[in-house]
Amino acid sequence: MVSIVAAIDSKRGLGKNNQLLFKIPEDFERMKKLTMGHPIIMGRRTFESIGRVLLGRTNIIITKNPEFQIPDLAFQGETLEGYVMGSLEKAIEVAKKSPGSEEIIVFGGGQVFKEALEKDLVDVLHLTIVEGDFGADTFFPDYSKFKRVLSKHQGKSGEYNYTFLELSK
Ligand SMILES: NC(=O)c1ccc[n+]([C@@H]2O[C@H](COP(=O)([O-])OP(=O)(O)OC[C@H]3O[C@@H](n4cnc5c(N)ncnc54)[C@H](OP(=O)(O)O)[C@@H]3O)[C@@H](O)[C@H]2O)c1
């Protein structure tokens, strides 16, 4: 199964200036729980925004730049799992051979989400929807084909009202 994990605002905003729009501890925890132990696929810009590979997950970065390398795969004495691939399809092939491949996570950002949905590669969306317009410059694509609600949970964190939503087609 291929899924997406993303946090968006009411306008489907994803990010601004290559950063996230908000930092909500409950959303961070959810993201960690959903992705831990699974391969995650992300665009080069999202990787640079995070600044390092995430522990406990095979990180697969896609770029058209054949010279791109992950700067540092050593962390606290461990060698981290990171691959650089030239296309989304190639990234999915690597993910299929990685630990936790029963769920492969497309991790963003906007360009990669758009391609994955347009090519119909995604089975499930794990969305966090945060109420409000945070002035994004990068957006999540239209996901109106995902009509079936698998789970829904509303919460509040400080000034943020959010909904955890799990959708399939
Ligand atoms: N809210 C969330 O859940 C969430 C999640 C992730 C990211 N974000 C936000 O999203 C923003 C970044 O998204 P973005 O759309 O600007 O960039 P992105 O999708 O993260 O990365 C785009 C880059 O990925 C590479 N790429 C994309 N498609 C490719 C393909 N088919 N084959 C090979 N390489 C490909 C290209 O790298 P090269 O230019 O090197 O070729 C491209 O420039 C940031 O603001 C980030 O904080 C938000």
The ligand as a Gaussian input file, in Angstrom:
#p B3LYP/6-31G(d) Opt

LIG

0 1
 N        2.594000      20.175000       5.415000
 C        3.160000      19.036000       5.069000
 O        2.696000      17.950000       5.439000
 C        4.376000      19.071000       4.217000
 C        5.038000      17.887000       3.872000
 C        6.169000      17.978000       3.067000
 C        6.589000      19.209000       2.601000
 N        5.923000      20.316000       2.950000
 C        6.302000      21.640000       2.455000
 O        6.253000      21.607000       1.034000
 C        7.206000      22.537000       0.527000
 C        8.121000      21.834000      -0.448000
 O        7.357000      21.327000      -1.540000
 P        7.767000      21.634000      -3.069000
 O        6.588000      21.294000      -3.914000
 O        8.328000      23.013000      -3.153000
 O        8.975000      20.649000      -3.330000
 P        9.162000      19.058000      -3.162000
 O        8.017000      18.340000      -3.798000
 O        9.500000      18.729000      -1.751000
 O       10.500000      18.847000      -3.994000
 C       10.555000      19.221000      -5.337000
 C       11.840000      18.705000      -5.931000
 O       11.842000      17.284000      -5.924000
 C       12.438000      16.809000      -7.099000
 N       11.409000      16.115000      -7.886000
 C       10.067000      16.326000      -7.898000
 N        9.461000      15.464000      -8.734000
 C       10.449000      14.704000      -9.259000
 C       10.462000      13.627000     -10.175000
 N        9.347000      13.153000     -10.732000
 N       11.645000      13.067000     -10.483000
 C       12.789000      13.507000      -9.914000
 N       12.839000      14.511000      -9.046000
 C       11.681000      15.108000      -8.715000
 C       12.981000      17.997000      -7.827000
 O       14.281000      18.197000      -7.289000
 P       15.481000      18.864000      -8.168000
 O       15.080000      20.286000      -8.347000
 O       16.682000      18.675000      -7.293000
 O       15.538000      18.069000      -9.450000
 C       12.058000      19.107000      -7.369000
 O       12.606000      20.400000      -7.465000
 C        7.939000      23.098000       1.746000
 O        7.325000      24.329000       2.135000
 C        7.704000      22.043000       2.799000
 O        7.792000      22.568000       4.113000
 C        4.820000      20.278000       3.743000

